[in-house]
Every structure is written in structure tokens, then in C-alpha cells.
Amino acid sequence: MDMKPLILIVEDEAALATMLRYNLEKEGYRVCEAGDGEEALTLVSERKPDLMVLDWMLPSLSGIEVCRQLRRKPATRELPIIMLTARGEEGDKIRGLNTGADDYMTKPFSLPELMARIRAMLRRVQPVPQKGMLEYGDIAMDLAAHRVTRGDRPVHLGPTEFRLLQFFMQHPGNVFSREELLNAVWGPDIYVEPRTVDVHIRRLRKALNGDNDADIIRTVRAAGYALDSEQAA
């Protein structure tokens, strides 16, 4: 029998954590809870969840620091994380995404929207059904093994960056707007701010570009982004 996805709720507001658990279990998910950042890291090491709903403001260790530590470890580098916070300024959202969160919701939030984002993210991180290799320049992507290399160097990507690179490699040279990338990579059934694309492009560039590597992602002002070997020439 297939195991339902396990979702870790990291939230110190007991009433909110209880409400989230009730609704997630009603949807058929398995749920575990942590009330602070240190407990969250312990739980993840004991039983890795399929997705984490992480509050920014936590006792003992902030959600930002939890996210940062998870992204430094190979075993949890690709763990999908949705960050919840009362901090709604754009700078805070960018900081959360730059730290490694895959999505960001500001409190108070719509519960149906959160549930939709969880469903959409779990669909996106399911194993890639395609097999074979994609190659462009010195970048190679093994779809079956979910691995990327540039030259002889392994490239470690989170799930969103992997899908973003895969889309680019399937359409090399084509320029895509932020909206087109959102529809293709995140999906049309979920709302994500266009600026989110910029954050993930920066993360993809950072992962792809070593000390001696040329930037193979071209930014086209007022148009979007493209995978372009001429840029790297």
C-alpha cells in the first residue's frame, strides 16, 4: 500500500498547529509537529518528511536558520519548504526565498490556498517520469537519477531549480517571460509572485556557476530569461 506524504508542521502557535494538522489529516496526509526550530531539526533527522510547513518566528531557532541548516545538508537540500510568517514586506519575502524556502505565505493566510500550494508542490517534487539525458554545452542532466553535472562537477539543485533547468534545457535559446516560466515550472493552478522567478534564477545561477564557469543563463531586459551558450562564449 502506498504511503501518504508526511508533512512536518513547525509552528509554536498551538491553535494554528492543531488547525493545520486537522485539515492536513482530513486531506489524507500523515502529519508530525514541532514547536521550535531545534525540535524540527531533530524530527527531520529521525524521519525525513515529504514537505515542511515552517513558521519564520520560532523559539530557540528561527525558521530562517532552520531553513539555512537544512539546505546545507545533502540529505535535506531538496526538502520542499513552505514558509509562513507575519512579515509581509517584499524584502522579507525575498530573504525567505533566498535562504532556501520554495514558497512563502503571509499570515493571516487562506487555508484553501495553503492546501492548494501543498498539493501543487508535492506534485512537482514527485520523481521525474522521464528517463534519459539532457545535455547543453557542458551541462548534463540525468532525468532518471535526478542528477546534474557541469563538466566534471556535480551540481546540487533544489526541486524548483531542477525543474527550471530541465525546462530551459528542453527549450535552449528560447526566451521565456516570468509568467511563462511560472506556468511551465510552478503550474497554472497556483499563484506565485513573478519576483519569485528572479530568486530561483539567482539560486540556479549560483549552483551552476563555479569559479571558472561562464554564466549560461541570459537575462533579456523586459523580456525574461533564456539558456544560451552564446552568453557563455
Buried (B, 14 or more C-beta within 10 A) or exposed (E): EEEBBBBBBBBBBEEBBEBBBEBBEEBEBBBBBBBBBBBBBEBBEEEEBBBBBBBBBBEEBBBBBBBEBBBEEEEBBBBBBBBBBEBEEEEBBBBBBBBBBBBBBBBEEEEEEBBBBBBBBBEBBEEBEEEEEBEBBBBBBBBEEBBBBBEEEEBEBBBBBBBBBBBBBBBBEBBBBBEBBBBBBBBEEBEBBEEBBBBBBBBBBEBBBEEEBEEBBBBEEEEBBBBBBEEBE
